[in-house]
Amino acid sequence: MKQVDARREILREWHALPKERRRTQDDATRFAFTVVNKYRFGGTYQTIRAWLLRDMSLRRGSPD
């Protein structure tokens, strides 16, 4: 899978979680560990975690 496609799918799955399961850095870390083997794109859980943390910072303060 291409990285851009993996990122899109991972963020889609992340946003599908209830808000209370995607509030903290620990939530992002747990989720990244959960999906790293599901989406094989050559990246690591750290890459996924970075995407999630960036997404969290961009969305902070904006309604879902």
N, C-alpha and C positions, 0 to 999 in steps of 0.2 A: 504494500500500500504506500502511496506517496505521502510524504510528510504533510502536505497541505490538506489532503483528504482526511488523514488521521486527526489532525488538529480540529478540523471542522466537526468530525464525528464525536471526538472526545468532548469538545465544548458543548455540543448538542446534548450529549448524555449528562454532562455536569449540570447544565441548566434544567434538566428534567428532574433532578433531585429536589426534594423539599428544601426550602430556604434554610431551615435549621440544620441541615446536613452539609451546607456549603458556606459557612460563615467564617471559619478560622483557617489559619495556615495548616493546622493539624488535619482539618477536614480535607484540604487540598492534597496533603501528603498521603493520607489514607486512600483517597480516590485514585491518585496517580499510581500507587502500588497495585491497586485493584485492576486497573485497565492497561497497564504497561504491556502485558502479554497478549491482551485481547486485540490490540491494534499494533500490528507488526510493521513498523516503518523505519526501524533502525535507530530509534531514539531510546532514551532512558526515562526512568520515572522522574528524574530531575528536570528533564526537558518538559514533560507534561506538567509537573508541578509549577514550573515557571510560567507556562501558558495560563494555568489556573489562577495563580497569584496576580498576574497582569490583568486578567479578566476581572478578578475581584476588585482590584484597585480602580479600574475603569468604571465599574458599575457601582462603586461605593457612593451612596447618596442618591442614586437614580432608581426610580421604581421599576420593578419587574413587570 
